[in-house]
Amino acid sequence: MYFKGFPSIYYIFDVKGREVAKIVKDITKNVRLRKQILSNITVYDTYDMQEGETPEIVAAKVYGAAEYHWVIMLANDRYDYKNDFPMDQYSLNDYITDKYGPDEADWYAVHHYEDEEGYTVSYDPDNLASLTPISNYDYEVRLNDSKRQIKIIHPRLLGNILKQYGEMMK
């Protein structure tokens, strides 16, 4: 749905030393679209993504159609499914295993230390009692959880966004 209205352009590709013209969607239109549509939206609702939810699932819940996942992504300036949205627990554990190794002792090794206010600080053996060690696992869980809260454009504004989108793509 999102790319359907984008204009098509000819683009020259180099295929094994030969120039081949292909018709492709002009994705540079995205930059102008995002700025114009989102500059008119001043109020967002917040939504906490639950375990296993994706932009499609949230769009289906909020807007009644998964195909409006692009509205969720535009509103949050998030475009990378793997890095911009929270992973489910199974995927997170796989990610941690890939990053830190299969040994759970490595998962729970100290990633960094924090002071009483929660700020990351350098290791200081003279001040160890006032520092809280944060494990690799806890760090990754926190990072993943920080991606759960997203902005939602109210459903009553969806029609306006779709209309603006359609007009801009003409």
Phi and psi restraints in degrees (value plus and minus 20) as a CYANA .aco file:
   2 TYR   PHI     -80.4   -40.4
   2 TYR   PSI     -67.2   -27.2
   3 PHE   PHI    -104.0   -64.0
   3 PHE   PSI     -30.2     9.8
   4 LYS   PHI     -75.8   -35.8
   4 LYS   PSI     -61.8   -21.8
   5 GLY   PHI    -105.2   -65.2
   5 GLY   PSI     -26.2    13.8
   6 PHE   PHI     -87.1   -47.1
   6 PHE   PSI     122.3   162.3
   7 PRO   PHI     -88.1   -48.1
   7 PRO   PSI     131.3   171.3
   8 SER   PHI    -116.1   -76.1
   8 SER   PSI     125.2   165.2
   9 ILE   PHI    -155.3  -115.3
   9 ILE   PSI     140.7   180.7
  10 TYR   PHI    -105.6   -65.6
  10 TYR   PSI     116.8   156.8
  11 TYR   PHI    -153.5  -113.5
  11 TYR   PSI     116.2   156.2
  12 ILE   PHI    -113.4   -73.4
  12 ILE   PSI     102.5   142.5
  13 PHE   PHI    -128.3   -88.3
  13 PHE   PSI     128.6   168.6
  14 ASP   PHI    -115.9   -75.9
  14 ASP   PSI      90.2   130.2
  15 VAL   PHI    -135.2   -95.2
  15 VAL   PSI      84.8   124.8
  16 LYS   PHI      31.4    71.4
  16 LYS   PSI      25.4    65.4
  17 GLY   PHI      64.1   104.1
  17 GLY   PSI     -22.6    17.4
  18 ARG   PHI    -129.4   -89.4
  18 ARG   PSI     121.5   161.5
  19 GLU   PHI    -103.7   -63.7
  19 GLU   PSI     105.5   145.5
  20 VAL   PHI    -145.3  -105.3
  20 VAL   PSI     106.3   146.3
  21 ALA   PHI    -109.3   -69.3
  21 ALA   PSI     111.5   151.5
  22 LYS   PHI    -149.3  -109.3
  22 LYS   PSI     130.3   170.3
  23 ILE   PHI    -110.3   -70.3
  23 ILE   PSI     104.0   144.0
  24 VAL   PHI    -153.1  -113.1
  24 VAL   PSI     145.0   185.0
  25 LYS   PHI     -99.2   -59.2
  25 LYS   PSI     119.0   159.0
  26 ASP   PHI    -101.6   -61.6
  26 ASP   PSI      70.9   110.9
  27 ILE   PHI     -95.3   -55.3
  27 ILE   PSI     -29.1    10.9
  28 THR   PHI     -87.6   -47.6
  28 THR   PSI     -36.6     3.4
  29 LYS   PHI     -81.2   -41.2
  29 LYS   PSI     -45.5    -5.5
  30 ASN   PHI     -75.7   -35.7
  30 ASN   PSI     -62.6   -22.6
  31 VAL   PHI     -79.9   -39.9
  31 VAL   PSI     -67.8   -27.8
  32 ARG   PHI     -87.9   -47.9
  32 ARG   PSI     -60.1   -20.1
  33 LEU   PHI     -80.4   -40.4
  33 LEU   PSI     -71.2   -31.2
  34 ARG   PHI     -79.3   -39.3
  34 ARG   PSI     -67.8   -27.8
  35 LYS   PHI     -83.1   -43.1
  35 LYS   PSI     -64.6   -24.6
  36 GLN   PHI     -89.0   -49.0
  36 GLN   PSI     -66.4   -26.4
  37 ILE   PHI     -87.8   -47.8
  37 ILE   PSI     -68.2   -28.2
  38 LEU   PHI     -92.7   -52.7
  38 LEU   PSI     -41.6    -1.6
  39 SER   PHI     -90.1   -50.1
  39 SER   PSI     -39.9     0.1
  40 ASN   PHI    -110.2   -70.2
  40 ASN   PSI     -26.9    13.1
  41 ILE   PHI    -121.3   -81.3
  41 ILE   PSI     100.7   140.7
  42 THR   PHI    -130.9   -90.9
  42 THR   PSI     -38.5     1.5
  43 VAL   PHI    -142.6  -102.6
  43 VAL   PSI     106.2   146.2
  44 TYR   PHI    -140.8  -100.8
  44 TYR   PSI     130.8   170.8
  45 ASP   PHI    -114.0   -74.0
  45 ASP   PSI     135.4   175.4
  46 THR   PHI    -121.8   -81.8
  46 THR   PSI     132.1   172.1
  47 TYR   PHI    -162.6  -122.6
  47 TYR   PSI     114.7   154.7
  48 ASP   PHI    -119.9   -79.9
  48 ASP   PSI      92.7   132.7
  49 MET   PHI     -85.6   -45.6
  49 MET   PSI     112.8   152.8
  50 GLN   PHI    -109.6   -69.6
  50 GLN   PSI     147.4   187.4
  51 GLU   PHI     -70.4   -30.4
  51 GLU   PSI     104.1   144.1
  52 GLY   PHI      64.6   104.6
  52 GLY   PSI     -24.3    15.7
  53 GLU   PHI     -96.3   -56.3
  53 GLU   PSI     126.1   166.1
  54 THR   PHI    -142.0  -102.0
  54 THR   PSI     148.7   188.7
  55 PRO   PHI     -75.7   -35.7
  55 PRO   PSI     -54.1   -14.1
  56 GLU   PHI     -85.5   -45.5
  56 GLU   PSI     -62.8   -22.8
  57 ILE   PHI     -85.6   -45.6
  57 ILE   PSI     -62.7   -22.7
  58 VAL   PHI     -84.0   -44.0
  58 VAL   PSI     -64.2   -24.2
  59 ALA   PHI     -81.0   -41.0
  59 ALA   PSI     -60.2   -20.2
  60 ALA   PHI     -84.1   -44.1
  60 ALA   PSI     -60.2   -20.2
  61 LYS   PHI     -87.5   -47.5
  61 LYS   PSI     -66.7   -26.7
  62 VAL   PHI    -102.9   -62.9
  62 VAL   PSI     -64.5   -24.5
  63 TYR   PHI    -126.4   -86.4
  63 TYR   PSI     -27.1    12.9
  64 GLY   PHI      63.4   103.4
  64 GLY   PSI     -14.5    25.5
  65 ALA   PHI    -174.2  -134.2
  65 ALA   PSI     105.7   145.7
  66 ALA   PHI     -82.9   -42.9
  66 ALA   PSI     -45.4    -5.4
  67 GLU   PHI     -85.0   -45.0
  67 GLU   PSI     -31.1     8.9
  68 TYR   PHI    -113.0   -73.0
  68 TYR   PSI      -0.4    39.6
  69 HIS   PHI     -77.0   -37.0
  69 HIS   PSI     -50.1   -10.1
  70 TRP   PHI     -84.7   -44.7
  70 TRP   PSI     -46.9    -6.9
  71 VAL   PHI     -87.7   -47.7
  71 VAL   PSI     -61.6   -21.6
  72 ILE   PHI     -80.9   -40.9
  72 ILE   PSI     -65.9   -25.9
  73 MET   PHI     -86.9   -46.9
  73 MET   PSI     -62.4   -22.4
  74 LEU   PHI     -83.4   -43.4
  74 LEU   PSI     -64.7   -24.7
  75 ALA   PHI     -81.5   -41.5
  75 ALA   PSI     -48.8    -8.8
  76 ASN   PHI    -125.2   -85.2
  76 ASN   PSI     -20.3    19.7
  77 ASP   PHI      33.8    73.8
  77 ASP   PSI      22.9    62.9
  78 ARG   PHI    -144.7  -104.7
  78 ARG   PSI     107.8   147.8
  79 TYR   PHI    -150.4  -110.4
  79 TYR   PSI     -29.4    10.6
  80 ASP   PHI    -125.3   -85.3
  80 ASP   PSI      87.9   127.9
  81 TYR   PHI     -76.4   -36.4
  81 TYR   PSI     -60.3   -20.3
  82 LYS   PHI     -93.3   -53.3
  82 LYS   PSI     -59.3   -19.3
  83 ASN   PHI    -126.4   -86.4
  83 ASN   PSI     -40.3    -0.3
  84 ASP   PHI    -116.4   -76.4
  84 ASP   PSI     -34.1     5.9
  85 PHE   PHI    -142.7  -102.7
  85 PHE   PSI     136.2   176.2
  86 PRO   PHI     -88.0   -48.0
  86 PRO   PSI     125.7   165.7
  87 MET   PHI    -108.3   -68.3
  87 MET   PSI     134.5   174.5
  88 ASP   PHI     -94.4   -54.4
  88 ASP   PSI     146.2   186.2
  89 GLN   PHI     -79.2   -39.2
  89 GLN   PSI     -60.4   -20.4
  90 TYR   PHI     -82.4   -42.4
  90 TYR   PSI     -66.6   -26.6
  91 SER   PHI     -86.2   -46.2
  91 SER   PSI     -58.0   -18.0
  92 LEU   PHI     -83.1   -43.1
  92 LEU   PSI     -63.6   -23.6
  93 ASN   PHI     -82.7   -42.7
  93 ASN   PSI     -60.5   -20.5
  94 ASP   PHI     -81.8   -41.8
  94 ASP   PSI     -62.9   -22.9
  95 TYR   PHI     -81.6   -41.6
  95 TYR   PSI     -65.7   -25.7
  96 ILE   PHI     -83.6   -43.6
  96 ILE   PSI     -60.1   -20.1
  97 THR   PHI     -82.3   -42.3
  97 THR   PSI     -64.2   -24.2
  98 ASP   PHI     -83.9   -43.9
  98 ASP   PSI     -58.0   -18.0
  99 LYS   PHI    -100.5   -60.5
  99 LYS   PSI     -62.0   -22.0
 100 TYR   PHI    -130.6   -90.6
 100 TYR   PSI     -27.9    12.1
 101 GLY   PHI      80.9   120.9
 101 GLY   PSI     146.5   186.5
 102 PRO   PHI     -96.9   -56.9
 102 PRO   PSI     -35.7     4.3
 103 ASP   PHI     -97.7   -57.7
 103 ASP   PSI      98.2   138.2
 104 GLU   PHI     -82.0   -42.0
 104 GLU   PSI     -42.8    -2.8
 105 ALA   PHI     -80.9   -40.9
 105 ALA   PSI     -55.5   -15.5
 106 ASP   PHI     -91.6   -51.6
 106 ASP   PSI     -51.2   -11.2
 107 TRP   PHI     -82.9   -42.9
 107 TRP   PSI     -57.8   -17.8
 108 TYR   PHI    -120.5   -80.5
 108 TYR   PSI      -8.8    31.2
 109 ALA   PHI     -88.7   -48.7
 109 ALA   PSI     138.4   178.4
 110 VAL   PHI     -90.9   -50.9
 110 VAL   PSI     102.9   142.9
 111 HIS   PHI    -104.2   -64.2
 111 HIS   PSI     -65.5   -25.5
 112 HIS   PHI    -183.7  -143.7
 112 HIS   PSI     155.6   195.6
 113 TYR   PHI    -136.0   -96.0
 113 TYR   PSI     130.8   170.8
 114 GLU   PHI    -146.1  -106.1
 114 GLU   PSI     128.6   168.6
 115 ASP   PHI    -104.9   -64.9
 115 ASP   PSI    -194.1  -154.1
 116 GLU   PHI     -80.0   -40.0
 116 GLU   PSI     -47.7    -7.7
 117 GLU   PHI    -109.8   -69.8
 117 GLU   PSI     -20.1    19.9
 118 GLY   PHI      69.5   109.5
 118 GLY   PSI      -9.9    30.1
 119 TYR   PHI    -105.1   -65.1
 119 TYR   PSI     121.7   161.7
 120 THR   PHI     -89.7   -49.7
 120 THR   PSI     111.3   151.3
 121 VAL   PHI    -152.4  -112.4
 121 VAL   PSI     142.5   182.5
 122 SER   PHI     -94.3   -54.3
 122 SER   PSI     131.5   171.5
 123 TYR   PHI     -82.8   -42.8
 123 TYR   PSI     109.5   149.5
 124 ASP   PHI    -155.2  -115.2
 124 ASP   PSI      83.3   123.3
 125 PRO   PHI     -82.0   -42.0
 125 PRO   PSI     -45.1    -5.1
 126 ASP   PHI     -97.2   -57.2
 126 ASP   PSI     -38.4     1.6
 127 ASN   PHI    -139.4   -99.4
 127 ASN   PSI       1.6    41.6
 128 LEU   PHI     -78.9   -38.9
 128 LEU   PSI     -53.7   -13.7
 129 ALA   PHI     -84.2   -44.2
 129 ALA   PSI     -46.6    -6.6
 130 SER   PHI    -114.3   -74.3
 130 SER   PSI     -18.2    21.8
 131 LEU   PHI    -125.9   -85.9
 131 LEU   PSI     125.1   165.1
 132 THR   PHI    -128.8   -88.8
 132 THR   PSI     101.5   141.5
 133 PRO   PHI     -95.3   -55.3
 133 PRO   PSI     117.2   157.2
 134 ILE   PHI    -134.9   -94.9
 134 ILE   PSI     101.5   141.5
 135 SER   PHI     -95.6   -55.6
 135 SER   PSI     143.7   183.7
 136 ASN   PHI     -76.3   -36.3
 136 ASN   PSI     -63.5   -23.5
 137 TYR   PHI     -81.9   -41.9
 137 TYR   PSI     -70.2   -30.2
 138 ASP   PHI     -81.5   -41.5
 138 ASP   PSI     -57.7   -17.7
 139 TYR   PHI     -80.8   -40.8
 139 TYR   PSI     -67.4   -27.4
 140 GLU   PHI     -87.7   -47.7
 140 GLU   PSI     -57.4   -17.4
 141 VAL   PHI     -84.5   -44.5
 141 VAL   PSI     -64.9   -24.9
 142 ARG   PHI     -79.7   -39.7
 142 ARG   PSI     -66.1   -26.1
 143 LEU   PHI     -80.4   -40.4
 143 LEU   PSI     -64.2   -24.2
 144 ASN   PHI     -83.2   -43.2
 144 ASN   PSI     -65.6   -25.6
 145 ASP   PHI     -85.2   -45.2
 145 ASP   PSI     -48.5    -8.5
 146 SER   PHI     -86.7   -46.7
 146 SER   PSI     -35.0     5.0
 147 LYS   PHI    -112.0   -72.0
 147 LYS   PSI     -21.9    18.1
 148 ARG   PHI     -94.0   -54.0
 148 ARG   PSI     -58.0   -18.0
 149 GLN   PHI    -102.0   -62.0
 149 GLN   PSI     102.3   142.3
 150 ILE   PHI    -147.2  -107.2
 150 ILE   PSI     145.1   185.1
 151 LYS   PHI    -113.5   -73.5
 151 LYS   PSI     121.1   161.1
 152 ILE   PHI    -143.2  -103.2
 152 ILE   PSI     107.2   147.2
 153 ILE   PHI     -96.3   -56.3
 153 ILE   PSI     110.4   150.4
 154 HIS   PHI     -75.8   -35.8
 154 HIS   PSI     119.3   159.3
 155 PRO   PHI     -76.3   -36.3
 155 PRO   PSI     -49.8    -9.8
 156 ARG   PHI     -88.2   -48.2
 156 ARG   PSI     -36.4     3.6
 157 LEU   PHI    -113.5   -73.5
 157 LEU   PSI     -27.3    12.7
 158 LEU   PHI     -78.7   -38.7
 158 LEU   PSI     -62.7   -22.7
 159 GLY   PHI     -78.4   -38.4
 159 GLY   PSI     -61.9   -21.9
 160 ASN   PHI     -83.4   -43.4
 160 ASN   PSI     -61.2   -21.2
 161 ILE   PHI     -85.0   -45.0
 161 ILE   PSI     -64.9   -24.9
 162 LEU   PHI     -83.0   -43.0
 162 LEU   PSI     -58.2   -18.2
 163 LYS   PHI     -85.6   -45.6
 163 LYS   PSI     -66.8   -26.8
 164 GLN   PHI     -81.1   -41.1
 164 GLN   PSI     -61.7   -21.7
 165 TYR   PHI     -78.5   -38.5
 165 TYR   PSI     -67.9   -27.9
 166 GLY   PHI     -82.4   -42.4
 166 GLY   PSI     -61.8   -21.8
 167 GLU   PHI     -86.1   -46.1
 167 GLU   PSI     -59.2   -19.2
 168 MET   PHI     -90.4   -50.4
 168 MET   PSI     -46.4    -6.4
 169 MET   PHI    -104.8   -64.8
 169 MET   PSI     -27.6    12.4
